[in-house]
Structure formats: structure tokens, C-alpha cells
Amino acid sequence: MASDVDELGEERTLLSDRIRNALTDEIASGALRAGTQLDEQQLADRFGASRTPVREALRQLAVSGLAEMRPRRGVVVTRLTPERIMDMFEAMAEIEAMCVRLATNRMTPLERSRLIQLHDSSLAMVEADDVDAYDAFNRAFHETLYHATHNAFLAEQAIATRTRLNAFRRTQLRQGRRILRSREEHDGVMAAIAEGDGETAARRMRAHMLNAASALDRYIADHDAIG
């Protein structure tokens, strides 16, 4: 009985993730414009789901800043200007650079092994052009670095900022062959970590984040042109 409940909960989580990812892509590409109402029942009908996973997906969108609750209007798509998004990426680039610089000097052998395993596992995702799998890997990779700083406050701030950008960090992976370049950039960061060169690792991580911002900018521009 307990296993049945667990399986049901897992299915709902997977479904809510799928709904969230689909809405994220549509918001980032401009298919869902700022101010658009996200109706629970309509979305449930569209995705063939109950309202529970839809409600969870909308909650996650609100946490990331892509949607907000409004009195008498329910959940609506938030207005985020390209300038605001780029400002967020710039701030995230500095936080990530700080994290990897500290992590290079502070991570334990176990944390280094975990990071290598994660990086190695991403090759198959790139070869399969599996954006969803790579996005999940990417979150785990970067959060492993945050925790390897052994600075709990910095890790908390990094995760909080990343949460606001998760949707856009996912979407930029759809621009051209961005996931291939992303992995190549991770290669450079990993090489610097292996050499114990925190400054080089930080510089490469900063460039990695700004490249992601540029990819997102091109993705949005391409979809605006199509629209």
C-alpha cells in the first residue's frame, strides 16, 4: 500500500515537471505573453492531468518568478524584460565564479569524485541531444559546486538566485547546439579544478554563465522573429 502511494506521488511529480517545463519553454519563447492567465482546469485538460500536478507546476513557476498570483485573476505570466533577465545572469555569473573558486580549494576527494561522475554522465545526454536530461544534470553539477564551497550561506544564496533563473538556464540549452558548447565549457572548468587553479576556474565559470546569457538572448530573438 505504501509503495502504491509512493509511486502515485512520483508520477504526479514527473507530470508536474513536464507541465512546468512545457510552460517554461512557452513563456521564454514568447508563446505565452506577460499577463496571460494560466487557468488550472484548462491546463489540466490540455495535459490530460488532474489539477494537483498543474497546481504544483504553477507553484514552481511562481517560485522562479515566471508567474504570480493576482487577486481575482489567479495565476498570470509575469512581465520580465530581457534587460532584467540579463542583469540576473550577470549577478549569477559572479556568484558562480565565487563558488567555483572556493570549491576548487575546499572540496573533499568525495565531492571531487561526485563532480567527475556527474560531468562524465553528461556526455551521453549531449550525444542524444536530450535537453531535459542535461538540464537536470546541470542543476546537480552546479549545486554540487555550491555545496563544495563549505560555506552554507553562500550555497543558500547561490541556490536561491539559481532558482530564479532555472527556467531561463533551461531554455538557453535549446539554442542551436548550446548543450554541446555548455559541456565543453564545463570541461574547461573541470580542467582548472583538477589543476587546483581556482582563479582560472572562476574566470571560465564566469564566461560559461555569460555565454549562457548570450544563447538565451539569441533564442528569444529567434522566436520573436518567428512570431
Contacts in CASP RR format, 6 or more apart in sequence:
PFRMAT RR
TARGET T0000
AUTHOR 0000-0000-0000
METHOD contacts of the structure
MODEL  1
MASDVDELGEERTLLSDRIRNALTDEIASGALRAGTQLDEQQLADRFGAS
RTPVREALRQLAVSGLAEMRPRRGVVVTRLTPERIMDMFEAMAEIEAMCV
RLATNRMTPLERSRLIQLHDSSLAMVEADDVDAYDAFNRAFHETLYHATH
NAFLAEQAIATRTRLNAFRRTQLRQGRRILRSREEHDGVMAAIAEGDGET
AARRMRAHMLNAASALDRYIADHDAIG
12 52 0 8 1.000
12 53 0 8 1.000
12 56 0 8 1.000
13 53 0 8 1.000
13 56 0 8 1.000
15 47 0 8 1.000
15 49 0 8 1.000
15 53 0 8 1.000
16 52 0 8 1.000
16 53 0 8 1.000
16 54 0 8 1.000
16 56 0 8 1.000
16 57 0 8 1.000
16 60 0 8 1.000
17 57 0 8 1.000
18 47 0 8 1.000
19 43 0 8 1.000
19 47 0 8 1.000
19 49 0 8 1.000
19 53 0 8 1.000
19 54 0 8 1.000
19 57 0 8 1.000
20 56 0 8 1.000
20 57 0 8 1.000
20 60 0 8 1.000
20 61 0 8 1.000
21 132 0 8 1.000
21 135 0 8 1.000
21 170 0 8 1.000
22 47 0 8 1.000
23 32 0 8 1.000
23 38 0 8 1.000
23 43 0 8 1.000
23 57 0 8 1.000
23 61 0 8 1.000
23 66 0 8 1.000
24 61 0 8 1.000
24 64 0 8 1.000
24 66 0 8 1.000
24 167 0 8 1.000
24 170 0 8 1.000
24 171 0 8 1.000
25 31 0 8 1.000
25 170 0 8 1.000
25 171 0 8 1.000
25 174 0 8 1.000
26 32 0 8 1.000
27 61 0 8 1.000
27 66 0 8 1.000
27 67 0 8 1.000
27 77 0 8 1.000
27 167 0 8 1.000
28 167 0 8 1.000
28 168 0 8 1.000
28 171 0 8 1.000
28 216 0 8 1.000
28 219 0 8 1.000
28 220 0 8 1.000
29 171 0 8 1.000
29 219 0 8 1.000
29 220 0 8 1.000
29 223 0 8 1.000
30 220 0 8 1.000
30 223 0 8 1.000
30 224 0 8 1.000
31 223 0 8 1.000
32 38 0 8 1.000
32 77 0 8 1.000
33 77 0 8 1.000
34 77 0 8 1.000
34 78 0 8 1.000
34 79 0 8 1.000
34 80 0 8 1.000
35 76 0 8 1.000
35 77 0 8 1.000
35 78 0 8 1.000
35 79 0 8 1.000
36 76 0 8 1.000
36 77 0 8 1.000
37 73 0 8 1.000
37 74 0 8 1.000
37 75 0 8 1.000
37 76 0 8 1.000
38 58 0 8 1.000
38 61 0 8 1.000
38 67 0 8 1.000
38 74 0 8 1.000
38 75 0 8 1.000
38 76 0 8 1.000
38 77 0 8 1.000
40 51 0 8 1.000
40 54 0 8 1.000
40 55 0 8 1.000
40 58 0 8 1.000
40 75 0 8 1.000
41 51 0 8 1.000
43 49 0 8 1.000
43 54 0 8 1.000
43 57 0 8 1.000
43 58 0 8 1.000
44 50 0 8 1.000
44 51 0 8 1.000
44 54 0 8 1.000
47 53 0 8 1.000
47 54 0 8 1.000
58 67 0 8 1.000
58 75 0 8 1.000
61 67 0 8 1.000
61 75 0 8 1.000
61 167 0 8 1.000
62 68 0 8 1.000
62 69 0 8 1.000
62 75 0 8 1.000
63 163 0 8 1.000
64 163 0 8 1.000
64 164 0 8 1.000
64 165 0 8 1.000
64 166 0 8 1.000
64 167 0 8 1.000
65 78 0 8 1.000
65 80 0 8 1.000
65 164 0 8 1.000
65 167 0 8 1.000
66 77 0 8 1.000
66 78 0 8 1.000
66 80 0 8 1.000
66 167 0 8 1.000
67 75 0 8 1.000
67 76 0 8 1.000
67 77 0 8 1.000
67 78 0 8 1.000
68 75 0 8 1.000
68 76 0 8 1.000
68 78 0 8 1.000
69 75 0 8 1.000
70 76 0 8 1.000
82 217 0 8 1.000
82 220 0 8 1.000
85 168 0 8 1.000
85 213 0 8 1.000
85 216 0 8 1.000
86 213 0 8 1.000
86 217 0 8 1.000
88 161 0 8 1.000
88 164 0 8 1.000
88 165 0 8 1.000
88 168 0 8 1.000
89 165 0 8 1.000
89 168 0 8 1.000
89 209 0 8 1.000
89 210 0 8 1.000
89 212 0 8 1.000
89 213 0 8 1.000
89 216 0 8 1.000
90 210 0 8 1.000
90 213 0 8 1.000
91 161 0 8 1.000
92 161 0 8 1.000
92 162 0 8 1.000
92 165 0 8 1.000
92 209 0 8 1.000
93 205 0 8 1.000
93 206 0 8 1.000
93 209 0 8 1.000
93 210 0 8 1.000
93 213 0 8 1.000
94 206 0 8 1.000
95 154 0 8 1.000
95 157 0 8 1.000
95 158 0 8 1.000
95 161 0 8 1.000
96 142 0 8 1.000
96 145 0 8 1.000
96 158 0 8 1.000
96 205 0 8 1.000
96 206 0 8 1.000
96 208 0 8 1.000
96 209 0 8 1.000
97 202 0 8 1.000
97 203 0 8 1.000
97 205 0 8 1.000
97 206 0 8 1.000
97 209 0 8 1.000
98 154 0 8 1.000
98 202 0 8 1.000
99 145 0 8 1.000
99 146 0 8 1.000
99 149 0 8 1.000
99 154 0 8 1.000
99 155 0 8 1.000
99 158 0 8 1.000
99 205 0 8 1.000
100 145 0 8 1.000
100 189 0 8 1.000
100 193 0 8 1.000
100 198 0 8 1.000
100 201 0 8 1.000
100 202 0 8 1.000
100 205 0 8 1.000
101 198 0 8 1.000
101 199 0 8 1.000
101 201 0 8 1.000
101 202 0 8 1.000
102 148 0 8 1.000
102 149 0 8 1.000
102 150 0 8 1.000
102 151 0 8 1.000
102 154 0 8 1.000
103 111 0 8 1.000
103 145 0 8 1.000
103 146 0 8 1.000
103 148 0 8 1.000
103 149 0 8 1.000
103 193 0 8 1.000
104 192 0 8 1.000
104 193 0 8 1.000
104 196 0 8 1.000
104 197 0 8 1.000
104 198 0 8 1.000
104 201 0 8 1.000
105 196 0 8 1.000
105 198 0 8 1.000
106 148 0 8 1.000
106 149 0 8 1.000
106 150 0 8 1.000
107 115 0 8 1.000
107 148 0 8 1.000
107 150 0 8 1.000
107 193 0 8 1.000
108 148 0 8 1.000
111 144 0 8 1.000
111 147 0 8 1.000
111 148 0 8 1.000
112 148 0 8 1.000
112 193 0 8 1.000
114 144 0 8 1.000
115 141 0 8 1.000
115 144 0 8 1.000
115 145 0 8 1.000
115 148 0 8 1.000
115 190 0 8 1.000
115 193 0 8 1.000
116 190 0 8 1.000
118 137 0 8 1.000
118 140 0 8 1.000
118 141 0 8 1.000
118 144 0 8 1.000
119 141 0 8 1.000
119 183 0 8 1.000
119 186 0 8 1.000
119 187 0 8 1.000
119 190 0 8 1.000
121 137 0 8 1.000
122 134 0 8 1.000
122 137 0 8 1.000
122 138 0 8 1.000
122 141 0 8 1.000
122 183 0 8 1.000
122 186 0 8 1.000
123 183 0 8 1.000
125 133 0 8 1.000
125 134 0 8 1.000
125 137 0 8 1.000
125 179 0 8 1.000
126 134 0 8 1.000
126 179 0 8 1.000
126 180 0 8 1.000
126 183 0 8 1.000
129 179 0 8 1.000
131 170 0 8 1.000
131 173 0 8 1.000
131 174 0 8 1.000
131 179 0 8 1.000
134 173 0 8 1.000
134 179 0 8 1.000
134 182 0 8 1.000
135 169 0 8 1.000
135 170 0 8 1.000
135 173 0 8 1.000
138 169 0 8 1.000
138 173 0 8 1.000
138 182 0 8 1.000
139 162 0 8 1.000
139 166 0 8 1.000
141 186 0 8 1.000
142 158 0 8 1.000
142 162 0 8 1.000
143 159 0 8 1.000
143 162 0 8 1.000
146 154 0 8 1.000
146 155 0 8 1.000
146 158 0 8 1.000
146 159 0 8 1.000
147 155 0 8 1.000
149 155 0 8 1.000
162 169 0 8 1.000
168 216 0 8 1.000
169 212 0 8 1.000
171 216 0 8 1.000
171 219 0 8 1.000
172 178 0 8 1.000
172 212 0 8 1.000
172 213 0 8 1.000
172 215 0 8 1.000
172 216 0 8 1.000
172 219 0 8 1.000
173 179 0 8 1.000
173 182 0 8 1.000
173 215 0 8 1.000
174 219 0 8 1.000
175 215 0 8 1.000
175 216 0 8 1.000
175 218 0 8 1.000
175 219 0 8 1.000
175 222 0 8 1.000
176 215 0 8 1.000
178 212 0 8 1.000
178 215 0 8 1.000
181 211 0 8 1.000
181 215 0 8 1.000
182 208 0 8 1.000
182 211 0 8 1.000
182 212 0 8 1.000
185 204 0 8 1.000
185 207 0 8 1.000
185 208 0 8 1.000
185 211 0 8 1.000
186 208 0 8 1.000
188 204 0 8 1.000
189 201 0 8 1.000
189 204 0 8 1.000
189 205 0 8 1.000
189 208 0 8 1.000
192 198 0 8 1.000
192 200 0 8 1.000
192 201 0 8 1.000
192 204 0 8 1.000
193 201 0 8 1.000
END
